[in-house]
């Protein structure tokens, strides 16, 4: 079995080894991984380009390269230390490049347990040594050191360059022990955490929050909440803000994970239900076309019920997918003119409005621009107006009025109707998933998701939704959206 094959198949804490190393290589340029027999198991592309030696091929014995180092005795002195400690930080080595140039690097070496009876992997992560002047942050260092919260600075190569006194206390390590450590290894107790913190350290735009585990003085483990804030591109690196996780932090994290898993499950389930549903509706349509004349009134009634249930399920799947997609990457909130959206909807709803004799009154004066993703704004108006049509009841002069007005720090969208109204004790319940206002005008049951979609869109944009209504006196649905 080749070393490359080993890298492709070996698991580390349930994670494919090659995936873990490739994730680390997106942050650390020079990485070398050897197995228990000191064979080269994996090497980053940047390190191969730096050294450019054919004997460093995967599967080769790493000891073959030691005599070619400018100072081979450096390597021999590290073996016993690594065996005793399990990890070494800030190790300085001289390395010969493919061009014959000698450079000094600083390396972290650590053992990575793979589980089972296999010996641990030896992972080496290195960076070029920079001058003290490059590491000196001047007055910024003084400010950071006086901060009451734990702060750790990480350079563009992913190594700790500074840790304030609060970080020393929180991590129970001196500044000298922290400086020069590979940050992804410092805060990770398992392969999964190493992969998570490496991904967070590699962020290039917005702050990212993650949770890590560190050992405590009593031999136990402590959970930390880590916020990774990237520095400007011209500076590179990032700053870590650390604090001990509270019970509330853990509960919130568990809820977020559960919510993400639930949304994934809903999305997968909705997609999987589409195929049998298409088959059901297709065969029922063929049954009506080819054998409709042979069915009596009862048979036709049963076929109608099958098709009606299929269309209800089709609407339910569509709404579930829309609910799971709200807030996903790809949305672009911007200032949107509600008139264009409302005019489009007025044309789409016209057949239903005419059939019921309902008047839809849109704003007479140009409404203010609303800050929202255009597709989501369309869904807000569509669900609220469609909901008013479906549950109008037997009003003598049915009408729906749409308003968009300035309201404090944002805008209020209001959709009023003079329909049958909603009991007060149902005002909160109707915005929950699968909760309906009752039978629609056409007798069909709604999916119970439309108002939940409106609520989620409002909350994703930092707003809220509520209803004012009394039985027999119509309803007014309000959606408040902040300006930005």
C-alpha positions in Angstrom: 0.0 0.0 0.0 1.5 3.3 -1.0 1.8 6.3 1.3 -0.6 8.3 -0.9 -3.2 5.5 -0.5 -2.7 5.6 3.3 -3.3 9.3 3.3 -6.5 8.8 1.3 -7.9 6.1 3.5 -6.7 6.7 7.1 -9.1 8.3 9.5 -8.2 10.6 12.3 -11.0 11.1 14.8 -13.4 10.0 12.1 -12.1 12.6 9.6 -10.2 11.4 6.5 -6.5 12.3 7.1 -6.0 13.9 3.7 -9.0 16.2 4.3 -7.6 17.4 7.6 -4.1 18.1 6.2 -5.5 19.9 3.1 -7.6 22.0 5.5 -4.5 22.9 7.5 -2.5 23.7 4.3 -5.0 26.4 3.4 -3.7 28.2 6.5 -0.1 26.8 6.9 2.2 26.8 3.9 4.8 24.3 5.0 3.5 21.0 6.4 5.1 17.6 6.6 3.4 14.4 7.9 5.2 11.2 8.6 3.8 7.9 9.8 5.1 5.6 12.6 7.8 4.2 10.3 9.0 7.7 9.5 7.8 7.5 5.9 6.5 10.7 4.3 2.7 10.4 4.3 1.7 13.8 3.2 3.4 17.1 2.2 2.0 20.5 1.4 2.6 21.8 -2.2 4.4 24.9 -0.9 6.9 22.8 1.1 7.6 20.5 -1.9 8.3 23.6 -4.1 10.6 25.1 -1.4 12.7 21.9 -1.0 12.4 20.5 -4.5 14.0 17.1 -3.7 12.9 13.9 -5.4 13.7 11.9 -2.4 10.9 13.6 -0.6 8.3 11.6 -2.6 5.4 10.1 -0.8 6.4 6.9 0.9 10.1 7.8 1.1 12.0 7.5 4.3 12.2 11.0 5.9 15.6 10.0 7.4 17.1 10.1 3.9 16.9 13.8 4.0 18.5 14.4 7.4 22.1 14.3 6.2 21.3 17.0 3.6 20.3 19.5 6.3 22.9 22.2 7.0 22.8 21.2 10.7 21.6 17.6 10.9 22.4 17.4 14.6 19.4 19.6 15.2 17.0 16.8 14.3 18.5 14.2 16.5 18.1 16.4 19.6 14.4 16.7 18.9 13.5 13.0 19.0 13.7 12.5 22.7 12.0 15.8 23.5 9.1 14.9 21.2 8.9 11.4 22.7 8.7 12.9 26.2 6.4 15.9 25.6 4.3 14.8 22.6 4.5 18.3 21.1 7.2 20.9 20.5 6.7 24.6 19.7 9.1 27.3 18.5 11.7 24.8 17.2 14.3 26.6 15.0 15.8 24.7 12.2 18.1 25.5 9.3 16.8 24.2 5.9 18.4 24.0 2.5 16.1 25.1 -0.4 16.1 23.6 -3.9 18.2 26.6 -5.0 20.9 25.8 -2.4 19.9 28.8 -0.2 19.9 28.3 3.6 16.9 29.7 5.5 16.0 29.5 9.2 12.5 28.3 10.0 10.4 28.0 13.1 8.5 24.7 13.4 5.8 23.1 15.6 6.0 19.3 15.9 3.2 17.2 17.4 1.9 13.7 17.5 -1.6 13.1 16.1 -3.3 9.9 17.4 -5.2 8.0 14.8 -7.0 5.6 17.0 -6.8 1.9 17.1 -3.5 0.1 17.3 -1.7 2.3 14.7 1.2 4.5 15.9 0.6 8.3 15.9 1.4 10.5 13.0 4.1 13.1 13.3 3.0 16.5 12.0 5.4 19.3 11.4 4.2 22.9 10.6 6.8 25.5 9.9 7.1 29.2 9.0 9.9 31.6 8.0 11.4 33.4 11.0 10.7 37.1 11.0 12.7 39.8 12.7 11.7 41.2 16.1 10.9 44.5 14.4 8.2 42.8 12.3 6.6 41.3 15.4 6.7 44.4 17.4 3.2 46.0 17.5 4.3 49.1 19.4 1.6 50.9 21.2 -1.0 48.4 20.1 0.8 45.8 22.2 0.6 47.9 25.3 -3.2 48.4 24.7 -3.7 44.7 24.2 -1.8 43.8 27.3 -3.9 46.1 29.5 -7.2 44.6 28.2 -9.1 42.6 30.8 -10.1 39.9 28.2 -7.9 37.3 26.8 -6.4 38.4 23.4 -4.1 36.4 21.2 -2.5 37.8 18.0 -1.8 35.4 15.1 0.3 36.2 12.1 -0.5 35.5 8.4 1.2 32.1 8.7 -1.2 31.0 11.5 1.4 31.2 14.4 0.9 33.1 17.7 2.9 36.3 17.8 1.6 37.8 21.0 -0.6 36.9 24.0 -1.7 39.3 26.7 -1.6 38.6 30.4 -5.3 37.7 30.5 -4.6 35.0 27.8 -1.8 33.7 29.9 -4.1 33.3 32.9 -6.9 31.8 30.9 -4.7 29.3 29.1 -2.4 28.6 32.1 0.7 29.1 29.9 3.4 31.8 29.9 3.8 34.2 27.0 7.0 32.4 26.0 5.2 29.1 25.8 2.4 30.6 23.7 4.5 32.7 21.3 5.6 30.7 18.3 2.9 28.1 18.7 0.7 27.1 15.8 -2.7 28.5 16.8 -4.7 25.6 15.3 -2.9 23.2 17.5 -2.8 25.3 20.6 -6.6 25.4 21.0 -7.5 21.9 19.6 -7.8 18.7 21.6 -9.0 16.6 18.7 -8.8 16.4 14.9 -12.3 17.8 14.6 -11.4 20.9 16.7 -8.2 21.3 14.8 -10.1 21.3 11.5 -12.7 23.8 12.9 -10.2 26.3 14.3 -8.0 26.1 11.2 -11.1 27.0 9.1 -11.8 29.9 11.4 -8.2 31.2 11.4 -8.3 31.1 7.6 -11.3 33.5 7.4 -10.7 36.6 5.3 -13.8 38.8 5.8 -15.9 38.7 8.9 -15.4 37.6 12.5 -16.1 33.9 13.1 -17.0 32.3 16.5 -16.1 28.8 17.3 -15.7 26.6 20.5 -12.5 24.8 21.5 -11.4 22.6 24.4 -8.2 23.1 26.4 -6.8 21.0 29.3 -7.2 22.5 32.8 -4.7 22.4 35.7 -6.7 19.6 37.5 -6.5 17.3 34.4 -10.0 18.1 33.2 -11.1 20.0 30.2 -12.4 23.6 29.8 -14.6 24.9 26.9 -13.6 28.3 25.4 -15.6 30.6 23.1 -13.2 31.9 20.6 -14.0 34.9 18.3 -11.6 35.1 15.3 -11.4 38.6 13.9 -9.3 38.9 10.7 -6.9 41.9 10.3 -6.7 44.1 7.2 -5.4 42.3 4.2 -2.3 44.4 4.0 -1.4 43.4 7.6 -2.5 39.8 7.4 -3.2 37.4 10.3 -6.0 37.7 12.9 -6.8 38.4 16.5 -8.4 35.9 18.8 -10.7 37.0 21.6 -11.1 34.2 24.2 -13.5 33.6 27.1 -14.6 30.7 29.1 -17.9 29.2 27.8 -20.8 29.5 30.1 -23.7 27.0 30.4 -25.8 29.4 28.3 -23.2 29.5 25.6 -23.3 25.7 25.4 -27.1 25.6 25.3 -27.1 28.2 22.5 -24.5 26.3 20.5 -26.5 23.0 20.9 -29.6 24.8 19.7 -27.8 26.2 16.7 -26.5 22.8 15.8 -29.9 21.2 16.2 -31.5 23.9 14.1 -29.0 23.5 11.4 -29.5 19.7 11.4 -33.3 20.2 11.3 -33.1 22.6 8.4 -30.9 20.1 6.5 -33.3 17.3 7.3 -36.3 19.3 6.1 -34.5 20.3 2.9 -33.5 16.7 2.1 -36.9 15.3 3.0 -38.7 17.8 0.8 -36.5 16.9 -2.1 -37.0 13.2 -1.6 -40.8 13.5 -1.5 -40.9 15.2 -4.9 -40.3 12.1 -6.9 -43.1 9.9 -5.6 -45.4 12.9 -5.6 -44.8 13.6 -9.3 -45.5 9.9 -10.0 -48.8 10.0 -8.0 -50.1 13.1 -9.8 -48.9 11.8 -13.1 -50.7 8.4 -12.8 -53.8 10.0 -11.4 -53.9 12.3 -14.5 -53.5 9.3 -16.8 -56.2 7.4 -14.9 -58.6 10.3 -15.5 -57.7 10.6 -19.1 -57.8 6.9 -20.0 -60.3 5.4 -17.6 -62.4 8.4 -16.5 -65.4 7.3 -18.6 -65.4 4.0 -16.7 -65.6 5.5 -13.3 -68.9 6.2 -11.5 -69.5 9.3 -9.4 -67.9 7.8 -6.4 -64.8 6.8 -8.3 -64.5 10.3 -9.8 -64.9 11.8 -6.3 -62.1 9.6 -4.9 -59.9 10.6 -7.9 -60.6 14.3 -7.2 -59.6 13.8 -3.5 -56.3 12.1 -4.6 -55.4 14.9 -6.9 -56.4 17.6 -4.3 -54.3 15.9 -1.7 -51.4 15.7 -4.1 -51.6 19.4 -4.9 -51.7 20.2 -1.2 -48.6 18.1 -0.7 -47.0 19.8 -3.6 -47.6 23.2 -2.0 -46.4 21.9 1.3 -43.1 20.7 -0.1 -42.6 24.0 -2.0 -43.2 26.0 1.2 -41.0 23.8 3.3 -38.1 24.3 0.8 -38.7 28.1 0.8 -38.7 28.2 4.6 -35.4 26.2 4.8 -33.7 28.5 2.2 -34.5 31.8 3.9 -31.3 33.4 5.2 -29.0 31.1 3.2 -25.9 32.6 1.3 -26.8 34.2 -2.0 -29.4 36.7 -0.7 -28.7 40.4 -1.4 -30.6 42.8 0.8 -30.9 46.2 -0.9 -33.3 49.2 -1.1 -36.2 47.9 -3.1 -39.1 49.8 -4.6 -42.3 48.1 -3.4 -44.4 49.4 -6.3 -42.7 47.1 -8.8 -43.3 44.1 -6.6 -46.9 45.0 -5.9 -47.8 45.7 -9.5 -46.4 42.3 -10.4 -48.5 40.6 -7.7 -51.6 42.6 -8.6 -51.4 41.1 -12.1 -50.8 37.6 -10.8 -53.7 37.7 -8.3 -56.2 39.4 -10.6 -58.0 36.2 -11.6 -58.5 35.2 -8.0 -59.5 38.7 -7.0 -62.0 39.0 -9.8 -63.5 35.6 -9.0 -64.1 36.6 -5.4 -65.1 40.2 -6.2 -62.3 41.5 -4.0 -60.8 45.0 -4.4 -57.0 45.3 -3.9 -56.0 48.8 -3.0 -52.3 49.6 -3.5 -50.5 52.7 -2.2 -51.6 55.8 -4.2 -48.4 57.8 -3.4 -45.0 56.4 -4.2 -44.1 54.3 -1.1 -40.6 54.6 0.5 -37.9 52.2 -0.5 -37.7 49.1 1.7 -34.4 47.5 2.7 -34.9 43.8 1.9 -33.9 41.0 -0.5 -36.3 41.5 -3.5 -37.3 37.9 -3.7 -38.1 37.8 0.0 -40.1 41.1 -0.2 -42.1 39.5 -3.0 -42.8 36.5 -0.7 -43.9 38.8 2.2 -46.5 40.6 0.0 -47.5 37.4 -1.8 -48.2 35.4 1.4 -50.0 38.2 3.2 -52.2 39.2 0.2 -52.8 35.5 -0.7 -53.7 34.8 2.9 -56.2 37.7 3.0 -57.9 36.4 -0.2 -58.1 32.8 1.0 -59.6 33.7 4.4 -61.8 36.7 3.4 -65.0 34.9 4.4 -68.4 36.3 3.4 -67.7 40.1 3.6 -70.3 42.1 1.7 -67.7 44.5 0.1 -64.5 42.5 0.3 -61.3 44.6 0.1 -57.6 44.4 0.8 -55.4 47.5 1.4 -51.6 47.5 1.3 -49.6 50.3 3.0 -45.9 50.9 3.2 -45.0 53.7 5.7 -42.1 55.1 7.6 -41.9 53.8 11.2 -39.1 54.8 13.5 -35.9 53.1 12.5 -37.4 51.4 9.5 -40.6 50.8 7.5 -43.9 49.1 8.3 -45.6 46.9 5.7 -49.3 46.7 6.5 -51.9 44.4 4.7 -55.4 45.1 5.9 -58.6 43.3 5.0 -62.3 43.4 6.1 -62.6 39.6 6.3 -63.7 37.3 9.1 -60.9 38.2 11.5 -58.8 36.2 13.9 -59.5 35.4 17.6 -57.0 37.1 20.0 -55.7 33.8 21.4 -54.6 32.8 17.9 -52.5 35.9 17.1 -49.2 34.3 18.1 -50.0 30.7 17.0 -50.7 31.5 13.4 -47.1 32.5 12.8 -45.9 29.0 13.7 -45.1 26.3 11.2 -48.1 24.1 10.2 -50.6 26.4 12.0 -53.5 27.5 9.8 -56.3 30.0 10.1 -58.7 27.2 9.1 -60.4 26.2 5.9 -59.9 28.6 2.9 -62.7 30.0 0.8 -62.3 27.2 -1.7 -62.6 24.6 1.1 -59.0 23.4 0.7 -56.7 23.2 3.7 -53.7 25.6 3.6 -50.1 24.4 4.2 -49.8 26.4 7.4 -46.3 27.7 6.4 -47.1 31.0 4.6 -47.1 33.2 7.7 -44.1 31.3 9.2 -42.2 32.3 6.0 -43.2 35.9 6.5 -42.1 35.8 10.1 -38.7 34.2 9.3 -38.0 36.7 6.5 -38.7 39.6 8.9 -36.5 38.2 11.6 -33.6 37.4 9.2 -33.7 41.1 8.2 -33.7 42.2 11.9 -37.4 43.0 12.0 -40.6 41.5 13.4 -44.2 40.7 12.5 -47.5 40.9 14.3 -51.3 41.0 13.6 -54.1 43.2 14.9 -57.5 41.5 14.5 -60.9 40.7 16.0 -63.5 38.1 14.8 -65.8 39.8 12.3 -63.8 43.0 12.0 -61.0 42.0 9.6 -57.2 41.8 10.2 -54.2 44.0 9.8 -50.8 42.2 9.4 -47.8 44.3 10.2 -44.2 43.6 9.1 -41.5 45.9 10.4 -38.2 46.0 8.5 -35.2 48.1 9.7 -33.6 50.5 7.2 -30.2 48.7 7.4 
